[in-house]
Amino acid sequence: MQIGSILAVFFVVWWLSFVAVLPIGNRSQAEAGHVVAGTDPAAPVTPRVLLRALIATGIAIVLTALLLWSLTNETLHYYWNR
């Protein structure tokens, strides 16, 4: 695989991981009982976007590595192409 293809796969996997990680552990302002005036009550109290991006990056690295390994593994090719 070329580096551009690997980066494209990584970006897609990262984006899916990021979207999957975003809602985990969030508490809304309404649940916390402290709604800031002018904001949506469903907005998170502490979004921690950087932490979630780092978690998504770790997940994407592992999943992309597994995908690349499975595409380049000769043993898997033998069993798939029987």
N, CA, C and O atoms as a Tinker XYZ file with bonds, in Angstrom:
   328  protein
     1  N      0.833000   -1.180000    0.000000    73     2
     2  CA     0.000000    0.000000    0.000000    64     1     3
     3  C      0.876000    1.241000    0.000000    63     2     4     5
     4  O      1.921000    1.274000    0.649000    81     3
     5  N      0.457000    2.231000   -0.709000    73     3     6
     6  CA     1.203000    3.483000   -0.748000    64     5     7
     7  C      0.866000    4.331000    0.475000    63     6     8     9
     8  O     -0.168000    4.144000    1.116000    81     7
     9  N      1.758000    5.260000    0.777000    73     7    10
    10  CA     1.606000    6.080000    1.979000    64     9    11
    11  C      0.327000    6.929000    1.942000    63    10    12    13
    12  O     -0.303000    7.145000    2.977000    81    11
    13  N     -0.050000    7.403000    0.767000    73    11    14
    14  CA    -1.286000    8.185000    0.658000    64    13    15
    15  C     -2.515000    7.353000    0.984000    63    14    16    17
    16  O     -3.449000    7.835000    1.626000    81    15
    17  N     -2.512000    6.104000    0.541000    73    15    18
    18  CA    -3.630000    5.203000    0.843000    64    17    19
    19  C     -3.683000    4.884000    2.329000    63    18    20    21
    20  O     -4.759000    4.830000    2.924000    81    19
    21  N     -2.526000    4.677000    2.915000    73    19    22
    22  CA    -2.472000    4.383000    4.350000    64    21    23
    23  C     -2.991000    5.580000    5.150000    63    22    24    25
    24  O     -3.752000    5.405000    6.102000    81    23
    25  N     -2.588000    6.784000    4.772000    73    23    26
    26  CA    -3.067000    7.987000    5.467000    64    25    27
    27  C     -4.569000    8.169000    5.294000    63    26    28    29
    28  O     -5.253000    8.581000    6.230000    81    27
    29  N     -5.090000    7.867000    4.102000    73    27    30
    30  CA    -6.533000    7.983000    3.868000    64    29    31
    31  C     -7.300000    6.986000    4.727000    63    30    32    33
    32  O     -8.328000    7.328000    5.312000    81    31
    33  N     -6.801000    5.756000    4.805000    73    31    34
    34  CA    -7.448000    4.744000    5.653000    64    33    35
    35  C     -7.375000    5.170000    7.111000    63    34    36    37
    36  O     -8.357000    5.058000    7.845000    81    35
    37  N     -6.200000    5.664000    7.535000    73    35    38
    38  CA    -6.051000    6.116000    8.917000    64    37    39
    39  C     -7.028000    7.243000    9.234000    63    38    40    41
    40  O     -7.642000    7.250000   10.301000    81    39
    41  N     -7.175000    8.195000    8.315000    73    39    42
    42  CA    -8.081000    9.316000    8.565000    64    41    43
    43  C     -9.526000    8.839000    8.706000    63    42    44    45
    44  O    -10.245000    9.299000    9.593000    81    43
    45  N     -9.952000    7.928000    7.847000    73    43    46
    46  CA   -11.330000    7.415000    7.922000    64    45    47
    47  C    -11.535000    6.651000    9.224000    63    46    48    49
    48  O    -12.549000    6.832000    9.897000    81    47
    49  N    -10.581000    5.801000    9.582000    73    47    50
    50  CA   -10.691000    5.033000   10.827000    64    49    51
    51  C    -10.639000    5.972000   12.025000    63    50    52    53
    52  O    -11.370000    5.772000   12.995000    81    51
    53  N     -9.779000    7.002000   11.973000    73    51    54
    54  CA    -9.709000    7.960000   13.081000    64    53    55
    55  C    -11.038000    8.698000   13.246000    63    54    56    57
    56  O    -11.531000    8.862000   14.362000    81    55
    57  N    -11.602000    9.134000   12.144000    73    55    58
    58  CA   -12.856000    9.885000   12.216000    64    57    59
    59  C    -13.978000    9.024000   12.794000    63    58    60    61
    60  O    -14.751000    9.496000   13.627000    81    59
    61  N    -14.071000    7.780000   12.363000    73    59    62
    62  CA   -15.097000    6.873000   12.903000    64    61    63
    63  C    -14.848000    6.617000   14.392000    63    62    64    65
    64  O    -15.792000    6.575000   15.181000    81    63
    65  N    -13.593000    6.447000   14.773000    73    63    66
    66  CA   -13.263000    6.241000   16.183000    64    65    67
    67  C    -13.602000    7.479000   17.005000    63    66    68    69
    68  O    -14.135000    7.366000   18.109000    81    67
    69  N    -13.298000    8.652000   16.476000    73    67    70
    70  CA   -13.576000    9.900000   17.190000    64    69    71
    71  C    -15.076000   10.077000   17.418000    63    70    72    73
    72  O    -15.503000   10.444000   18.513000    81    71
    73  N    -15.865000    9.816000   16.392000    73    71    74
    74  CA   -17.315000    9.948000   16.527000    64    73    75
    75  C    -17.853000    8.921000   17.520000    63    74    76    77
    76  O    -18.801000    9.204000   18.253000    81    75
    77  N    -17.255000    7.734000   17.547000    73    75    78
    78  CA   -17.704000    6.713000   18.487000    64    77    79
    79  C    -17.307000    7.045000   19.928000    63    78    80    81
    80  O    -18.031000    6.695000   20.860000    81    79
    81  N    -16.175000    7.711000   20.120000    73    79    82
    82  CA   -15.671000    8.018000   21.462000    64    81    83
    83  C    -16.327000    9.267000   22.054000    63    82    84    85
    84  O    -16.406000    9.396000   23.276000    81    83
    85  N    -16.792000   10.177000   21.218000    73    83    86
    86  CA   -17.326000   11.459000   21.711000    64    85    87
    87  C    -18.399000   11.335000   22.794000    63    86    88    89
    88  O    -18.287000   12.023000   23.809000    81    87
    89  N    -19.421000   10.509000   22.642000    73    87    90
    90  CA   -20.472000   10.519000   23.663000    64    89    91
    91  C    -20.147000    9.745000   24.943000    63    90    92    93
    92  O    -20.908000    9.820000   25.907000    81    91
    93  N    -19.053000    9.014000   24.974000    73    91    94
    94  CA   -18.747000    8.174000   26.130000    64    93    95
    95  C    -18.381000    9.042000   27.331000    63    94    96    97
    96  O    -17.450000    9.845000   27.266000    81    95
    97  N    -19.111000    8.875000   28.413000    73    95    98
    98  CA   -18.808000    9.566000   29.661000    64    97    99
    99  C    -19.223000   11.026000   29.744000    63    98   100   101
   100  O    -18.856000   11.712000   30.698000    81    99
   101  N    -19.974000   11.514000   28.775000    73    99   102
   102  CA   -20.406000   12.917000   28.822000    64   101   103
   103  C    -21.570000   13.102000   29.777000    63   102   104   105
   104  O    -22.461000   12.258000   29.866000    81   103
   105  N    -21.547000   14.223000   30.490000    73   103   106
   106  CA   -22.692000   14.631000   31.305000    64   105   107
   107  C    -23.159000   15.969000   30.775000    63   106   108   109
   108  O    -22.364000   16.890000   30.589000    81   107
   109  N    -24.449000   16.069000   30.535000    73   107   110
   110  CA   -24.985000   17.328000   30.018000    64   109   111
   111  C    -25.122000   18.337000   31.150000    63   110   112   113
   112  O    -25.069000   17.995000   32.331000    81   111
   113  N    -25.300000   19.593000   30.746000    73   111   114
   114  CA   -25.485000   20.648000   31.750000    64   113   115
   115  C    -26.775000   20.414000   32.530000    63   114   116   117
   116  O    -26.843000   20.707000   33.724000    81   115
   117  N    -27.793000   19.888000   31.858000    73   115   118
   118  CA   -29.064000   19.620000   32.541000    64   117   119
   119  C    -28.888000   18.522000   33.587000    63   118   120   121
   120  O    -29.453000   18.607000   34.678000    81   119
   121  N    -28.100000   17.484000   33.256000    73   119   122
   122  CA   -27.856000   16.411000   34.221000    64   121   123
   123  C    -27.040000   16.913000   35.418000    63   122   124   125
   124  O    -27.261000   16.483000   36.551000    81   123
   125  N    -26.109000   17.813000   35.161000    73   123   126
   126  CA   -25.275000   18.350000   36.237000    64   125   127
   127  C    -26.014000   19.384000   37.074000    63   126   128   129
   128  O    -25.594000   19.702000   38.186000    81   127
   129  N    -27.117000   19.909000   36.543000    73   127   130
   130  CA   -27.889000   20.904000   37.285000    64   129   131
   131  C    -27.330000   22.305000   37.194000    63   130   132   133
   132  O    -27.682000   23.166000   38.000000    81   131
   133  N    -26.466000   22.548000   36.229000    73   131   134
   134  CA   -25.858000   23.872000   36.071000    64   133   135
   135  C    -25.876000   24.244000   34.594000    63   134   136   137
   136  O    -24.940000   23.941000   33.853000    81   135
   137  N    -26.966000   24.913000   34.170000    73   135   138
   138  CA   -27.106000   25.321000   32.775000    64   137   139
   139  C    -26.638000   26.761000   32.642000    63   138   140   141
   140  O    -27.172000   27.658000   33.294000    81   139
   141  N    -25.637000   26.978000   31.796000    73   139   142
   142  CA   -25.118000   28.318000   31.543000    64   141   143
   143  C    -26.107000   29.047000   30.634000    63   142   144   145
   144  O    -26.579000   28.487000   29.645000    81   143
   145  N    -26.410000   30.278000   30.971000    73   143   146
   146  CA   -27.370000   31.050000   30.190000    64   145   147
   147  C    -26.894000   31.207000   28.746000    63   146   148   149
   148  O    -25.734000   31.531000   28.489000    81   147
   149  N    -27.810000   30.970000   27.816000    73   147   150
   150  CA   -27.500000   31.130000   26.399000    64   149   151
   151  C    -26.957000   29.879000   25.737000    63   150   152   153
   152  O    -26.645000   29.900000   24.547000    81   151
   153  N    -26.835000   28.786000   26.485000    73   151   154
   154  CA   -26.350000   27.542000   25.892000    64   153   155
   155  C    -27.450000   26.488000   25.906000    63   154   156   157
   156  O    -28.450000   26.619000   26.613000    81   155
   157  N    -27.247000   25.451000   25.118000    73   155   158
   158  CA   -28.192000   24.346000   25.073000    64   157   159
   159  C    -28.038000   23.510000   26.341000    63   158   160   161
   160  O    -26.913000   23.200000   26.734000    81   159
   161  N    -29.145000   23.136000   26.991000    73   159   162
   162  CA   -29.044000   22.313000   28.201000    64   161   163
   163  C    -28.387000   20.948000   27.946000    63   162   164   165
   164  O    -27.873000   20.329000   28.877000    81   163
   165  N    -28.401000   20.482000   26.703000    73   163   166
   166  CA   -27.791000   19.193000   26.385000    64   165   167
   167  C    -26.290000   19.304000   26.111000    63   166   168   169
   168  O    -25.641000   18.287000   25.866000    81   167
   169  N    -25.731000   20.503000   26.146000    73   167   170
   170  CA   -24.295000   20.683000   25.920000    64   169   171
   171  C    -23.515000   20.050000   27.070000    63   170   172   173
   172  O    -23.938000   20.128000   28.223000    81   171
   173  N    -22.374000   19.421000   26.761000    73   171   174
   174  CA   -21.606000   18.776000   27.829000    64   173   175
   175  C    -20.988000   19.784000   28.788000    63   174   176   177
   176  O    -20.639000   20.901000   28.406000    81   175
   177  N    -20.863000   19.366000   30.034000    73   175   178
   178  CA   -20.269000   20.228000   31.052000    64   177   179
   179  C    -18.772000   20.368000   30.779000    63   178   180   181
   180  O    -18.253000   21.482000   30.719000    81   179
   181  N    -18.087000   19.257000   30.615000    73   179   182
   182  CA   -16.657000   19.255000   30.295000    64   181   183
   183  C    -16.456000   18.360000   29.076000    63   182   184   185
   184  O    -16.415000   17.138000   29.217000    81   183
   185  N    -16.330000   18.936000   27.894000    73   183   186
   186  CA   -16.255000   18.113000   26.690000    64   185   187
   187  C    -14.961000   17.301000   26.559000    63   186   188   189
   188  O    -14.989000   16.216000   25.978000    81   187
   189  N    -13.837000   17.786000   27.074000    73   187   190
   190  CA   -12.540000   17.088000   27.004000    64   189   191
   191  C    -12.258000   16.553000   25.599000    63   190   192   193
   192  O    -12.002000   15.363000   25.418000    81   191
   193  N    -12.307000   17.432000   24.626000    73   191   194
   194  CA   -12.143000   17.048000   23.223000    64   193   195
   195  C    -10.728000   16.553000   22.944000    63   194   196   197
   196  O    -10.551000   15.604000   22.180000    81   195
   197  N     -9.733000   17.166000   23.540000    73   195   198
   198  CA    -8.344000   16.736000   23.309000    64   197   199
   199  C     -8.124000   15.305000   23.803000    63   198   200   201
   200  O     -7.496000   14.502000   23.113000    81   199
   201  N     -8.632000   14.986000   24.981000    73   199   202
   202  CA    -8.518000   13.628000   25.505000    64   201   203
   203  C     -9.210000   12.637000   24.583000    63   202   204   205
   204  O     -8.675000   11.565000   24.302000    81   203
   205  N    -10.385000   12.992000   24.118000    73   203   206
   206  CA   -11.132000   12.106000   23.215000    64   205   207
   207  C    -10.422000   11.947000   21.879000    63   206   208   209
   208  O    -10.459000   10.869000   21.284000    81   207
   209  N     -9.777000   13.001000   21.399000    73   207   210
   210  CA    -9.011000   12.911000   20.154000    64   209   211
   211  C     -7.803000   12.000000   20.331000    63   210   212   213
   212  O     -7.462000   11.239000   19.425000    81   211
   213  N     -7.155000   12.070000   21.488000    73   211   214
   214  CA    -6.016000   11.190000   21.758000    64   213   215
   215  C     -6.447000    9.731000   21.859000    63   214   216   217
   216  O     -5.755000    8.842000   21.365000    81   215
   217  N     -7.574000    9.488000   22.491000    73   215   218
   218  CA    -8.100000    8.122000   22.574000    64   217   219
   219  C     -8.449000    7.611000   21.177000    63   218   220   221
   220  O     -8.139000    6.470000   20.834000    81   219
   221  N     -9.090000    8.450000   20.379000    73   219   222
   222  CA    -9.434000    8.060000   19.007000    64   221   223
   223  C     -8.183000    7.800000   18.180000    63   222   224   225
   224  O     -8.178000    6.910000   17.330000    81   223
   225  N     -7.120000    8.567000   18.421000    73   223   226
   226  CA    -5.861000    8.359000   17.712000    64   225   227
   227  C     -5.268000    6.996000   18.062000    63   226   228   229
   228  O     -4.800000    6.276000   17.180000    81   227
   229  N     -5.286000    6.648000   19.324000    73   227   230
   230  CA    -4.780000    5.342000   19.736000    64   229   231
   231  C     -5.573000    4.201000   19.124000    63   230   232   233
   232  O     -4.999000    3.224000   18.643000    81   231
   233  N     -6.881000    4.324000   19.142000    73   231   234
   234  CA    -7.733000    3.298000   18.542000    64   233   235
   235  C     -7.473000    3.201000   17.046000    63   234   236   237
   236  O     -7.381000    2.102000   16.500000    81   235
   237  N     -7.355000    4.345000   16.384000    73   235   238
   238  CA    -7.134000    4.352000   14.933000    64   237   239
   239  C     -5.780000    3.761000   14.572000    63   238   240   241
   240  O     -5.664000    3.075000   13.556000    81   239
   241  N     -4.759000    4.009000   15.375000    73   239   242
   242  CA    -3.441000    3.418000   15.107000    64   241   243
   243  C     -3.518000    1.901000   15.191000    63   242   244   245
   244  O     -2.993000    1.202000   14.325000    81   243
   245  N     -4.167000    1.392000   16.229000    73   243   246
   246  CA    -4.280000   -0.057000   16.397000    64   245   247
   247  C     -5.100000   -0.676000   15.263000    63   246   248   249
   248  O     -4.695000   -1.685000   14.685000    81   247
   249  N     -6.240000   -0.082000   14.945000    73   247   250
   250  CA    -7.094000   -0.652000   13.892000    64   249   251
   251  C     -6.443000   -0.564000   12.521000    63   250   252   253
   252  O     -6.562000   -1.497000   11.727000    81   251
   253  N     -5.765000    0.526000   12.227000    73   251   254
   254  CA    -5.077000    0.661000   10.940000    64   253   255
   255  C     -3.922000   -0.332000   10.853000    63   254   256   257
   256  O     -3.699000   -0.928000    9.799000    81   255
   257  N     -3.196000   -0.515000   11.934000    73   255   258
   258  CA    -2.101000   -1.492000   11.941000    64   257   259
   259  C     -2.638000   -2.903000   11.729000    63   258   260   261
   260  O     -2.047000   -3.683000   10.982000    81   259
   261  N     -3.745000   -3.237000   12.374000    73   259   262
   262  CA    -4.351000   -4.556000   12.168000    64   261   263
   263  C     -4.819000   -4.736000   10.726000    63   262   264   265
   264  O     -4.656000   -5.811000   10.149000    81   263
   265  N     -5.389000   -3.709000   10.158000    73   263   266
   266  CA    -5.836000   -3.782000    8.777000    64   265   267
   267  C     -4.664000   -3.966000    7.831000    63   266   268   269
   268  O     -4.724000   -4.808000    6.934000    81   267
   269  N     -3.598000   -3.198000    8.012000    73   267   270
   270  CA    -2.413000   -3.327000    7.162000    64   269   271
   271  C     -1.758000   -4.692000    7.331000    63   270   272   273
   272  O     -1.302000   -5.290000    6.357000    81   271
   273  N     -1.713000   -5.182000    8.559000    73   271   274
   274  CA    -1.151000   -6.508000    8.806000    64   273   275
   275  C     -1.967000   -7.575000    8.089000    63   274   276   277
   276  O     -1.408000   -8.481000    7.470000    81   275
   277  N     -3.295000   -7.467000    8.173000    73   275   278
   278  CA    -4.134000   -8.474000    7.529000    64   277   279
   279  C     -4.031000   -8.412000    6.005000    63   278   280   281
   280  O     -4.179000   -9.435000    5.338000    81   279
   281  N     -3.781000   -7.240000    5.454000    73   279   282
   282  CA    -3.649000   -7.121000    4.002000    64   281   283
   283  C     -2.298000   -7.613000    3.501000    63   282   284   285
   284  O     -2.184000   -8.005000    2.340000    81   283
   285  N     -1.284000   -7.602000    4.338000    73   283   286
   286  CA     0.056000   -7.999000    3.898000    64   285   287
   287  C      0.485000   -9.364000    4.416000    63   286   288   289
   288  O      1.587000   -9.807000    4.093000    81   287
   289  N     -0.329000  -10.040000    5.195000    73   287   290
   290  CA     0.028000  -11.320000    5.774000    64   289   291
   291  C     -0.158000  -12.432000    4.739000    63   290   292   293
   292  O     -1.255000  -12.616000    4.212000    81   291
   293  N      0.906000  -13.164000    4.455000    73   291   294
   294  CA     0.858000  -14.230000    3.453000    64   293   295
   295  C     -0.011000  -15.397000    3.907000    63   294   296   297
   296  O     -0.690000  -16.008000    3.082000    81   295
   297  N     -0.008000  -15.719000    5.185000    73   295   298
   298  CA    -0.808000  -16.831000    5.684000    64   297   299
   299  C     -2.290000  -16.553000    5.484000    63   298   300   301
   300  O     -3.041000  -17.443000    5.084000    81   299
   301  N     -2.710000  -15.338000    5.755000    73   299   302
   302  CA    -4.125000  -15.001000    5.551000    64   301   303
   303  C     -4.492000  -15.063000    4.080000    63   302   304   305
   304  O     -5.587000  -15.506000    3.732000    81   303
   305  N     -3.589000  -14.623000    3.212000    73   303   306
   306  CA    -3.855000  -14.697000    1.773000    64   305   307
   307  C     -4.036000  -16.139000    1.324000    63   306   308   309
   308  O     -4.871000  -16.429000    0.467000    81   307
   309  N     -3.251000  -17.040000    1.904000    73   307   310
   310  CA    -3.352000  -18.440000    1.531000    64   309   311
   311  C     -4.732000  -18.984000    1.898000    63   310   312   313
   312  O     -5.359000  -19.668000    1.090000    81   311
   313  N     -5.210000  -18.688000    3.105000    73   311   314
   314  CA    -6.511000  -19.209000    3.530000    64   313   315
   315  C     -7.676000  -18.534000    2.810000    63   314   316   317
   316  O     -8.689000  -19.182000    2.546000    81   315
   317  N     -7.557000  -17.261000    2.491000    73   315   318
   318  CA    -8.636000  -16.571000    1.805000    64   317   319
   319  C     -8.749000  -16.992000    0.344000    63   318   320   321
   320  O     -9.846000  -17.013000   -0.214000    81   319
   321  N     -7.622000  -17.326000   -0.276000    73   319   322
   322  CA    -7.605000  -17.625000   -1.726000    64   321   323
   323  C     -7.585000  -19.124000   -2.009000    63   322   324   325
   324  O     -7.102000  -19.527000   -3.067000    81   323
   325  N     -8.070000  -19.932000   -1.144000    73   323   326
   326  CA    -8.110000  -21.382000   -1.391000    64   325   327
   327  C     -9.135000  -21.717000   -2.415000    63   326   328
   328  O     -9.311000  -22.888000   -2.752000    81   327
